[in-house]
Each structure stands twice: as C-alpha cells, then as structure tokens.
Amino acid sequence: MHAGTCKVNFPDPNKLHYFQLTVSPDESYYQGGKFQFEIEVPEAYNMVPPKVKCLTRIWHPNITETGEICLSLLREHSIDGTGWAPTRTLKDVVWGLNSLFTDLLNFDDPLNIEAAEHHLRDKDEYRNKVEDYIKRYAR
C-alpha cells in the first residue's frame, strides 16, 4: 500500500465506530479517482467484521453500482479461511479496500458480472467507461 492513497475521516467525533475512508489509487484503471467508503464497526467487533459500503459510484467487477463490496476478508463465514477472523484489524480492512483497485481486482468471481464481462470483451472500452465514471463521480 502506498502512503497517501488512503485517508480516514470521522464525520462525527462522537461516533468513533463510524468513519469514512477515501482511497485515491495511484496506479491501475482507477488512477486519479477518489473513492469513498463508509465503515461502521459493529458492537460485536472484533468477532464480526465491520460493515463497509462504497459511497462513490464506480464501474468495478467487485463493487456494485449501489455500493456493495465483494472482499473475502469482510465475509463472516468463509470456507477457504480468507474471511473475517477476530485477529484481523481495521488496518487489514483499509488495506483490503485499497487493494481492490490493484492486486485484488478480481474478474473471475465478480459481484458486478456486467463489469467483468465488459473487461473481458473490450479492455479499452472498459478503461474508457471507468475513466468516464471517475470524471462524473469520483473527483
């Protein structure tokens, strides 16, 4: 993770269990965009993972346009051991969200199937659509 690609903000200083994360990728298709996530840490944390939603509209195989995210470490029950565990930290969550834009960009097991198929069909057109979304929603 590159320093400076992630920024945390607490909109309400009385609610430290709720914060926003802005990821500004410095590489990949999403370079130049600012993507905002809201992270809510439940009372049962760290037995259960935080709830995370993407607030920025994005064209991405692992994030739906309504903000749902597919990231294995946020999964409470994962068969392959990559899911949430009480030993995981919020730093892991931040790192995981950041890496959705680089290392974990997953076209094989997508949440947004249309975006993944678009990438398979035409990478240049995919890049154009991502750039268009960044211009419109992620500045």
N, C-alpha and C positions, 0 to 999 in steps of 0.2 A: 504494500500500500504506500503510495507516495504521500508525503506530508502535504497538507494543503488541499487534498482532494475532498476531504470530509470536514464539515463544520456542524457543530451541535448548537442548538438554540433552545432555551427554555422560555416558551411564550408566557407562562405563568409561574413566577418564582415560588408560589405557594404549592405548586404541584410538581414536585421533583420526579414523580413517577411518569410524567408525560413530557416528552420533548420532541423536537424536530431535528432531523438530520438532513443536511444538504450535501449531495455528492456531485462534484464537478469533475468528471473524468478528464484526464489529460492525455488519453490515448483511446483508440478504438473508434467505432462508428459514432459514439456518443460524445466525443471530444467537443468541448465548447458549450455543452449543455449544463444546466443546473437542475438537478432532480431532487425534489423534496419528499421526504418520508416522514410519517408521524409514527412515533414509537411509544406504546403505552405498556408500562411494566405492571403486570397484574399483582394483586396481593399475594398470590401463591408463588410468585417468583422466588427462588430460582428452581422450584420444582416444575414449573411450567414456563414455556418461552414467552417473551414479550409479544404483544400484538403489533404488527407492522403493516402500514398501508402506504402506497405510493400516492402522493398528492398531485404529482405532475403527470399530465397526460403524456404517454410515451408509446412508441412502436418498438416492442421488445418481445422476444419469444417467452421470457419468464415472468413478464408483468402484463396483466390485462390492462385494457384502456380504462377500466374502472378502479384500478389500483391494487388488485390482488397480486400477491407475490408468491412465486414458487421458489423456495430456497430451503433445501433439506434441513438445515440446522434450525429452522423455525418450526419444523414439524414435531409435534409432541410425540407421536408414536412412529418410529421409523424402523423398518425391518433391518436395514443394512448398517445400522449403527452410526449413520451420519446425522441423525436427527438431534433434537434437543436433549441435553443432559444437564443435571444440576451443576456440573463442573464448568459449564460454558458461562461466558461473561458477556456483558453488553458490548465490550470491545470486539468479541467474536462476531456479534450481530452487525456492528458497524463495518467490520472488515468484510463480512459476507455480502452485505448490501453493496459495498464498494466494488467487490469482485464480480458482481453480476454484470458489470459493464466491461470486464476484461476476461479474467480466467474462467469464470463460471458461466459465461454466455453459452447457454445450452439450447441447441437446436434439435437435440434428439428426443428429449422428454418435455416438450413445451407446454406451457399453460395457454399461451396465445398461439394456437395452431396456425392461424392465418399468417401471422408474422413469420413464423418458422418456415412455412411453405413459400412465402414470398421471398425469403432469403435464399432458399434452395433454387427457386425458379430464376431469379434475376438479382444478383448481388448489387449491381449498380443501381437498379431501380429501388432496391431495399435501402441502400445508403441515402438516396435522394429523399425517400419518404421519412427516414429518421431525421435527416437534416431539416426537412420541412417542419416536422413536429418540434424540433429544437427551436427553430425560428419562431414558431407560433406559441409554444407552451413553456419552453424551458430556458428562458433568458433571465 
